Each structure stands twice: as C-alpha cells, then as structure tokens.
Amino acid sequence: MKKGKIVSAEEAVRVIRDGDTVATSGFVGAGFAEEIAAKLEDYFLATGRPRNLTLVYAAGQGDGAEKGLNHLGHEGLVRRVIGGHIGLAPKLQRLIRENKILAYNFPQGVISHLFRDIAAHKVGTITTVGMGTYIDPRNDGGKLNELTKKEGEDLIKVIHLEGSDYLLYKAFPINVALIRGTTADTNGNITMEKEALTQEALAIAMAAKNSNGFVIAQVERIAEPGTLNARNVKIPGILVDCVVVSRPENHWQTFATPYNPAFSCEIKVPVQSIPPMEMSERKIISRRAAFELKPNMVVNLGIGMPEGIAQVANEEKVLDLLTLTAEPGVIGGIPAGGLNFGAGTNMEALIDQPYQFDFYDGGGLDVAFLGLAQADQEGNLNVSKFGPRFTGPGGFINISQRAKRIIFVGTFTAGKLKVAVEGGKLTVIQEGKEKKFLKRVEQVTFSGKYAVETGQPVLYITERCVFRLTPRGMELIEIAPGVDLDKDILARMDFQPVIRQKPSLMDHRIFRAEPMGLKDELLAIPLEERLIYYPEENLFFVNFEGLYIRTPEEVEKIHSLVEKILAPVGKKVYTIVNYDNFNIAPDLVDIYTDAVKHLVDHYYAEVTRYTTSTFLRMKLGEALEVRNVAPHIYESREEARKALKKD
C-alpha cells in the first residue's frame, strides 16, 4: 500500500505555525481529533511551538478535565479563542478568567454556518441569532473577559438590510483544520461509518482549503484507493492534505463510549424498559413540561434537566408520537446524555450540523425545552455566566430564539433544595441556597424583550410554579398544590411577578405516583372538532368526552370558539353537551360555569347535558344551579336528546 497522504501525528502538527487560526470539529467527544490534539500539546510542551494560535470551534469539545480542547489550555499555545461553549474545557476557562488570552463566544449554529461562509469567501454570516443577548455588539459583542473588551477587535457588527437590523459575524481565514473520520484511503477520501456524528467537518475542511490552509484528518483505519464507496465519502480527498491513523484509545466514539454501533446507525436497539423516575423536583418539572407536547411535534431537548422530559415521555408511552432532535444533526430516536450528549440511538436520520441549524434557525422546531439557571423580571435568561465561571451558550441562543415555542425548565431555587410530595401536595423541606429569579440576570443568554417583539410564546416551569412571558414581564399562572404563594414563591424572588388573577393549580396528576395518562390526552380530539353545528336541525353538539380543562385560557378558548360558531347563525340553537370522562381543575369550576351561563343566556334555546359520572353530575349541577342555569345532567345521549324540547 502506498503511503500517500498518511503521516504520523507528530509530522502533522509540525505544519501548524505561530499565529495560525486552527478550526476543530467535535461535539463533546464525538468527532473530536483527540490523537492530534494530544500530540499538539506534547509538541508545544517539548518545543514551545507553535505559539499564539487562534482556536475556532462550534460545539463544546472536552470531558471537563483533560481531554478535548483541554489539551490546548496552555499559556502561549493559544492567544485567542472563538467558540460556542467553553464549559467542558476548564483549562481554557482558566486562561480566559485570568485574562491570559482573548476570548469570544459566538452561538454554536452561527459558527457552524460561518465555516461555510468562509469557504464561500463571503463577508461573514448574516443572521438575527444573538440579537438582544450578550452576543449583540450593543451589549458585550460576545467578549468574555476584560482583556478582550480592552484589546480585542470587534468581530460582530449590526447591519441594516431591507428595513431590519441583523448581526454580521465577520469571516476570517482558517489556516488549519483538524477533523475526524473512520476510514481514509491513501488519497485522503474520508468516510464516517463508525462515527456518532458527522457535524461540520466538511464545512471546516472547505473553509481551510479555500483559505489556502491545511487540512489534517484523524481516522482509525486506511483503505486502498478506489475501494471506498463514493456515496459514503463525506470529505473528498481533494480537501485533505494529510491523514493520521489514531491509536484506539484516542478514537472513541464519544468521551464516554469506545464504540456503540447504535450511535453510528449500524443497528437499532430495543428500547428497554426504563424504570420510572422517582418522585422528585426533577420529575415534577418534567411531568409539567410534558403537558406542552403535542403529537407529531419536532422537539429539541437541552442537556441536564430537559433530559428528564424524554424519560417521562417514555413512561407515558408517547415517545413514538414525537420526533426528538439534537443540534449536531440527530433526527428521531432517543438523544443520549452525559458525555454521550449529542449522539443518539435509533435515529431516523443523521445530517451535518450546519444543515440542522438551517432547519432550527428557519423555525423548524415546534418546541424546545432548555435549562433554566437564572431568570429576571423581563423574562431574560442566563445560562452562560455565573460569577467568575462561564460556559458559553452552545446551541442555546439559536434554539431559544428560533423555536416556535420555548419552555425553560429548572428548579425554583438552586443548591441543596429538598422537596417532598405527599397526598398529592408539594412541600419544600429545605429551600435552595441561591435564588434563581433575580432583579437582573448576570448575563443575557436569552432576551425576553426580543421574544416579546417577535411574538414567541415562552413558559418557565419549576417544581412549584409556572410563569409565562408577557409584554409586562413574567406572569405567574400556575402554582403547585400545597405551596404557599407568599412564603414559598414571592419571598424567594427578587422581583414581583405579574399576577393578573389567582394562579391555577398545577395538574394534580403531576403529583401522583401513577402514570398521568398523557397518551390519551395527546390523542384526544382537537377542541375545534368537538363543536359541531347542524343547521338542518338547528342543533349544536358539544363533545367534551375525555376533555380535561386545566387553565383559564382553555375556558376562554372554548367560550370564544362557541361564539365564533354560533354568532353568525343569528338565532338561538338547541344544544347537547357530552360530559363523559370530562374533567376540570377544581379551581376552574366557577370560571367555567360563568362562561356556560353566558353562552346559555345568549346562544342556547335549550340545552341538555349527559355523563355517566355521578360525581361530575353533582359537581357541575350544583355550580350551574347557583347561576340559575338548568342543572339536570342526564346519564346518556339518548336521554339528553329526548329531553331536548323543540317547539
């Protein structure tokens, strides 16, 4: 076999010169060229060269200790960092914190797109992603420390196009690309059949090649020229300058898993029976969040607390009704967690990360569930900086600004919080040491103001209450049973939330041990299909079978829809209401029956109701009687129809 482009790791890193801009691929550990990074570290420590590199990367790359970009965390080796996430590289963090190097955060998706734009010799990446956050140059411009704010150039600028403001992330040449694949032939063609992700390796290689730079690829094996299936080649050999064959210990699929064929889509594994989550604040939050799911939704789950939503969805047997995604390119299946985060099993498709962010940035996500670290009265969120510790946003800014709906999930306070659930009620046993709802967040990773301006629906879900974002700020809309509003919520906040009416109780099923029956609810008939008017009979049929009303907004929606249907009729109608298996939160009965009375007075000539539930007949009957509305509720549709008087 001819050697061709095959070189040792040491030979490869010697091509990197002082002052070079080096781009690396990888997501946590997946797709990261560990062999090359480790050899670059060894070479620097032995020779003091290369020096003053600019390091550019999209996703966080590291294990939080020694691996990944931690190999490059030496003073003198790196002069400037431009990255999406720094939390997994504490050695680089230290250099940034001590003002030893210049450091910038860009949103992860922006950097993955910027590599493509550099390859195409464009001026940069133009987008609205980052507007109103600390990435916005009208704020910090993504600059992470005092050294960068004092000496660093401005890499982002506001531009005005077609009547709107955008952010321009400026392009710059890439001198060296460090990428990874599975197999290379001696001509440098790269396949990725055993890799957990493909990421933006192709974009990085093109960016370097079109910058007259150098592309170094790490693989685990070599093939003869002409033996690789051309359709499987992800990086053409014309882009690759040299290939390094890694030692097995430096070519794990992720930093947690040496090799799992399910991660590389080679097999699909049975979804084993996962034990239900124990009742805890995490389960309460995940259960409440799961009520925001709808069939056929395309969903993104962030790392940490949001991962519990997938577990609850599995318990409730609704995973097959959703499409879960992860930002590096995973579509369908089950996203992995921990140091496997970014990978997935049983995927429907795996695409390159820049394309995934095209989909995300264009509004392809129906809903995203992301972590809640700090929030303030304007609805801003901070997940990127806490005192001297900073992590960066990763894909958070792209996802949170562009998803159709965003749900932030997290505990109400932080630090040794202990809660208990007994008899369907929540009790705070030990309050967390740190407040999370502050007058002003330390750094704006998500802009509440921008979300309001763009009309994006936003919820903030904790174990004891739920807020929604409004033009007036954060509105408290739900509270857990057993929680004291003043003592457990308002006293633990640095601002007064908007309270327009008495908060509803969070769904009682959240606080019970048994499954919530979410699948039946997700597959229930849409409200619009429950209301049918038959003009030939002047009959209005209301099918509330299996309906569960949990919020005042749902009551208002029912009232509005009925008015929308009946107002154009121009006369009162005969009405039958099916209340079989109907349920309503106890604190909403009065609101609901007030709405019913208004409809009876204005639109119904006669109305009959039926249900097999004795308890519901009694509960609703009493509430209707108080409002001078005929209270009798029949046991069957036949009885109700016979009782309906048509004169």
N, C-alpha and C positions, 0 to 999 in steps of 0.2 A: 504493500500500500504506500503510495506517495505521501510524503508529509504535507505538502501543500501549505495550507494556512495554519496548520496545527503547531502551536508553540507552548512553552511552559508558562505557568502563571507569572513567574519572575520576569521572563522575557517580555510578557505582555505589559506589565505595569511599568517597565522601563520606558515605554513610549510616552508616558504621561509627563508633561513638562511643567515647570514652575508657572503658576498663574493660569493654568488651563481651567476651562469650565467643563466639569465632569457630570454627566447625567446618569442616573442609576434607575433601573427598573426594579419592581418588587412591591409586594403588599404584605406587610408584617414580615413573614419569612418566605412566602410563596413567590417564586420567580426572582429571588434576590441572588446575585452572583457572590455567594459567600466566599468561595475559594479565592476569587480575585481580590475582594475587599481585604481578606485576611493577609494576602501576600503584599498588597499595597501598604498595609500597616507595618508589616515586617520590614519591608524595603525602606520605608521612611525612618523607622527606628534605627535601622542599621546605617543609613547613609545621610539622613537629614533631607532627603529629596523624595518626591517633588514637594514644593512649598507653595503656600498661598493659593490653594485651589478654590474655585467656586463650585459648590456642590448643589446640584439641582435634582429634585425628585418630586413625584406627585404624592404617593401614599406614604404613611409611616413605615419605616423599614428597620426592624430591630426586635429584640426579645426583652427589652427593658433592662438589660445587663451588659453583655459582652458582644453579642452578635450584631449582624447587620451594620448599620451606619455607625454603631459604637466603635468599630474598627478605625473610623476616621476621626474620632474625637480627641485629637492631639493638637496642642498649640503649635502653630507653624505649618502643619499639614494643610489645614483648611483656613481660608481667610474670610469666606463668605458662604452663607447657606441660604438657598431659596427653596422652601419646601412646604408641603401641605400639612405635615404632622411631625412633631418632634418628641412626643411623649415616650416613644419606645427607644429613644437614643439619649439616655441620661448623660453620657459623656459629651455629646454635642451640646446638650442643655447647659451643662456646667460652663462651657466656654462662652455660650451666649449670655448666661446670667452674670458672669464675671466680666462682661464687656471685652472679651478677648477676640471676638470675631463679629463681623457684620451678619445680621440675620433678618430674614423676611419670611412671612407667611403669605402664601397665595392659597386660595381654595384648591383642593385636590383636583377637581374636574377642570378647573382653569388651566392648571399646569399640564394635565394630560392633553388638553386641546392646544396649549401653547407649543408643545413639541411638534404637532402637525403644522402649525402656522410658521414655526421656524423652518421646518423642512420645505415649505412652500415659499419661503422668502417674503412672507407678509410682514406688515409693520408690527403686528402683535395680535393678541386675542381681544376682540371687542365683545363685551357682554354686560349685562346688568348684574351678574352674580357678584356679590360683595357690596352692593350699594347699601349705605347706611350702617355698615358694620365697621369694625376696626381696620378692615382691609381698605376701605374707602380712603383715598388720599386727603379728603376733607377732614378725616379723623387721624389715624396713625399711618395710613398707607401701608399697612402690613409690617411696619418696622417693629422689631421685637425688643430692642434694648436701647439704652441711651447712646451708645456708640453709633448705632445705625441711624438714629434720629439726628445725630450731630454730623456724621461724616458720610453716611450712605446716600447714594443717589436715589432720586425718585423713580421707581420702576413702574408706577401706576399713575395714570392721569385721567381726569374727567374730560370727556369729549362730548360735543353736542351734534347729533345727527338726526335729520328729519323731525325736528321738534322735540327730541327727547335726549336725556343725558345717558351716557354709557361710561363704562370704565374701559380704558385701554391698558392692557398688560403688555408692556413693551417686549418685543422679541430681541434675542441676542444669540450669538453663535454658540454652538455646542462643539467643543474640541474633542471630547472623548465620550463614548457611550459604553456603559457596562451593562450588558443584557444577558439573558439566560434562556436556554432551551434544553431539549432532551438529547437529540441526535443531530450531529453535523456531518456532512460529507466533507471531503478534503477541499472542495471548492467553497466551503463556507455556507452552504444552504442549511438552514436550521429548521427542525421540526420540534413540536412541543407535546408529543403524545403522552408523556408521563407528567407533565406539569399541571399543577392545580389551577393555574390561571394563565392567560396569555397577555393580559394587561396592555401597556402601551409600548411594548418592546419594539414593534415595527416603527412606530412614530419616532421613538428615540433614535433608532438606527438611521432612519431617513434624515432626521434633524442633524445628526452628526455628519453623515456623508455629504449632505448638501451645504454644510458649513466648512467643507474641506477638512473634516475631522477624521477621527479614527474610531472604529467600532470593534469592540472586544466581546466575544460571546463565550459564556461558560456552558459546557454540556457534560453529559455523563458518558457518552459513547460516540464512536466515529464510524461512519459508513463509507463504502466506496462511492465514487462519483456515479451518478446515474441510477443509483439504487433506491433513492428516496422518491416516494410518490409526490409528484409535483403539487397535487392538491393539498398535501399535508405540510408543505413547506410554508412556514409563517414568516421567516426572514430570508429573502433571496440572498444568494452568495455574493451578488454584486455590491451589497451593502456592507458585507462583513470583511474586516481586514485580517483578524486572527481569531483562532479558536483555542480555548483552554479546556482540557479534559480534567474535570474535578475529581478529587478524592470523594468516595461515597459519603463520608461524614460531613462534607461541606455541600452536599447536593440533596438535602432532604426536601420533600415536597413543601413542608412548612417547618417552622421552628419547633413544632410540637410533634410532627409525624414524619418518620422517614419515608414511608410510602403507603398510600391507601388508594387502590385502584378506583374506588368510588369517587375520590376527589378529582381524578383525571378523566372521569366519564367513561371509564373502561367497563365498569359494571354498575348495576343498580342493586342496592342492598335492601333487604326487607326492613320496613320501618318497625323496629322492635317496640314492644310495649314499654313505654316510658312511665315510670311511677309518677303519680300525680304530685304536683308541688305541695309541700306542706303549707298550711295556712300561715301567712306571714304578711308583712307590709308589701313585699315583692309580689306575692300572689294577688293581694287585693288590688294593687295598681295594675297588674297585667290583666286581671279579670275585667276591671272597669274599662281599660283600653280596648279590650276585645269587643266590647259592645259597639265600637266605632267601625268594625269590619263589616263589609257587605260582600255578597257573592260576586266573584269574577274581578275583584279588586286586584290591581298590581300594587304591591306593598314593598316598602323598604323598612327593615328593622335595624336600628343602630346597635352598637356594641353595648354590653352591660345590661342595665335594667330592661331595655326593649326586647332583649332576647327571651325574657320570660313570656312574652306575648305568644311566641311560637309554641312554647310548652302548653300554655292554656288552650291555644287553638287545637293542639293535638289532643288534649284532654276532652275538649268539646267536639272532637271529630269534625272539624271544619277546615283543616289544612288543605284538603283536596278542593275546596271551593275558592281558594286564593292562589295567586302567583306571587311567591316571595322572591325578592331580588336582593343582590348585594352589589355595591358600586363598582367593584373591579370587573364585572361582566357576567356574574351569575344570574341566570333567569330560571325560575322554577326550582323545585326541590326544596331542600332544607339547608339554609346557611349554617355554617359552622361557627363556633365561638372560641373565645380564648386566643391562644397563639395560632389557632387554625382559622381565625376570623378572616373572612374574605373568600375562603374556599366554600364548597358546598357538596352535598351528595344528592343523587337522583335528579340532577338538573335536566331541564328541558332543552336548554341551550347555554352555550358559553361564548360570549363575544368579547372583543377588545374593550378595554376600559374607556377610551375616548368615545366610542360609539354608545356605551352605556350612559355616559354623561351627556351625549347629544340627546338621548331619549329622556333622561332626567331633566335637563335644562329646558327642554321643549314642553314640559308639563306631563310627561308620560306616567308619572307616579300618581295613582289615585290618592294614596295616603302614605305618610311616612311617620314612623314612631321613633323619636330620638330622645336622648337623655336630658334630664333637667338638673343642672347643677346650681345655677343662680338665676333668679328672675327678679325684675323690678316692676314698678308701678306702670311703666309704659309698655310692659309686655316684652321688653328686651330680655335676651338670654345670654349667659356667659357659660361656655363650656371649655374655654381655651386658656384662661389665665387665672391663677389663684395665688396672690402674693408673689413670691419670687419664683413660683413654679408655673410653667406654662407648657401646654401640649400642642397647641395649634388646632385648626378646625377640621383637618382631614376633608372628608366629603360633606361635612355638616352644612356648610354655607350653601353649596349647590343644591343639596337635597331640601333643606329647610326653606329656601327662598322660592323654589320652583315646583314643589309638590302641590297638587290641587288642595290637599288638606294636610295640616301638620299637627301632630299630637306629641307634646312633650310629657315625658313620664319620669317621675322620681319621687323620693320621699319628701315630706314636707320640711323636715329638718335633717341635718347631717351629723354624724358622729355618735355612735352607740345608742341610736334610737331603739327602743323596745316597745312593741305593742302586743296586745292580746285580743283575741276575738272569742266572745262567749255569749251564747244566747242570741246570736245574730247582731251583736253590738261590738263596736271597736272601743278599746280602752288604751290610752297611752300610759304605759307602765313607767317608762323612763324617756324623758324628752331628749332629743338630739342636742349636742353641744353647740352646733352652729346653725344660725338662721340661713335660710336659702332665699327668702323673699325679702329683698333689700330695697332701700330707697333708690339706689342706683347700682347697677351691676358694675363689677370691676372692669370688664371689657365686653363690648357688644359684639357677640358672635352671631346673634340673630336680632334683627331690628324689628321691634313691634310696630314702629311708625311706618316702616316700609311695607309691612304685611297689611296694615290697615289701608294704606294708599292703594295697594294692588288688589284689595278685597279678598285676601287669603283667609279662610277660616282656620282658627288656631285654638286648641284646647291645651290646658295644663292640668295633668292628672296626678294627684298624690293619693296616699293611703287614707287621708281624712277629708279631702275636699277636692272639688274640681272648679277651675276657672276657665273663662273664655275671654279672648281678646276682643275689645270693642273700641270704638273711636275715643271713648272716655277713659280707657285703660283696662285693667284686668277686672273682670266681673266675677264675683263668687256666685256660682249657680247650683252647686250640689255640696252636701255635707254628709259625712258618714253617720249612721245611727250610733248613738252613744257618745258622740263627740260634742263638746261644749263649744259653741261658736266663739264666745269671748275668750275663754281660758285657753283653749287648745288651738285656736286659729288666729284670731285678731291680735292676741297678746304676743304671738310668735312671729309677727310680721312687722317690718319697718315702715309700712305704709298702710293706709286704709283702702281696701279694695272697693270697687263699685258694688253696691248691693241694692238692686232695684226692687226686689221683692224677697220674701222669705225663701232661702235656698231649698231646693228639693232634696229629699233624702236619696242618697246613692242606692242603687238597686239592691234590695235585701238579699238577692241570690248571691251577690258577691261575698257575703259574709257567712255563707252556709258551707258545710263540708261537701255536700253532694254536688254533682255537675249542675251547671246553670241551665242546660237545655238550649244552648246558644244556636245549635244547628237548626232546630225547629224554627227559631226566630229568624235566622238568616234566610231560610227558605220560605218564610211567610209571604203572603200575598202583599204586594205594594199597596199603600193606602189609596192611591188613585184608582186601583182596580177593585176596591172594596165598596165603592159608592156608585150605584147604577140607577139611572132614571129610565123608566119605561113609559114613554109618552102615551102609547095607546091605552094604557091603564091608569095613567097619571099616578104611577106607583114608584116610590123611591125605596130601593132596597139597600140597607146598610149592613155589610157583612163584617162584623168585628170579631169573628171567630178566631181565637188564638192570638189576638192582638194584645200587646202589653204596652200601656202608656206609662212612661217613666218621667217625662218632663213637661213643664207648662208649654214649651214650644210645640210639642206634639199635639196638645189640646188645641192650641191656636191654629195649627196646620189643618186639623180636622174641621174646625169651625170655618176656616177660610175656603177650604175645598167644597164643603157643603154649600156655602153661599155662592161660590163660583158656578156650581152646577144648577142650583135652584133659582137664583135671582133672575136669570133670563126666561124662566118658564112663565113668569107673570101671574101665577096663581098658586094657591097652597096645594100641597100634594099629600097623598096618603103614604105613610111610611111604616116599614117593618125593619126592626133592628135585631140582628143576630148577635147575642152576647155569649154564645157558647165558648168556654175556655178563655173568656176575656179577663184581663187583669189590669189593675191600675194601682199606682203607688198611693198609699193611704192619704198622704198629704195633698193629693191632687183631686180627691173626690169632689170637694166643694167647687174647685175651679171648673172641673168637668161638667158638673150638673148645672152650674150657672150658664155655661156655654149651651148645654142642651136646652135649658129654658128659653134662651134667646132664639134658638132655632125653632122650637115648638111654637113660640109666640108669632114668629114672622113667616115661617115657611111650611109648617105642617098643618094639614086639615085634621088628620087623625094620625096617631102613632101607636103601634103596639111593639112590644119587645118580648124576646124569649131567651131562655137559657136553662140548662139542666142543673145549674149550680144554685142550690138553696141559699147558700151564704151570699152569693152575689145578688140574687133576687132581693134578699133582705137589705143588703148594704145599699145598693143603688135605689131600691124602692123607698127607703127611708129618706135618702137625700133628695129624691125627686118630690116626695110628698111635702117636705119642708118648703119647697119652692112652688107649691100649688100646681105641680105637674102630675098628671095621672100616673100613679105609682105602680100599677099592677104589671108584673112581668111574667109571661107565660112560660110553660116548660118546653114547648115545641113550636116549630114554624107553622105547622098546621093550625094549632090553637090560636096563634097570633094572627094568622091570616083570616080565620073565621071571625075573630073578634073585631077585625078592622071594619068599621062601618063605612059603607059607601052609599051616600044618598044621591 
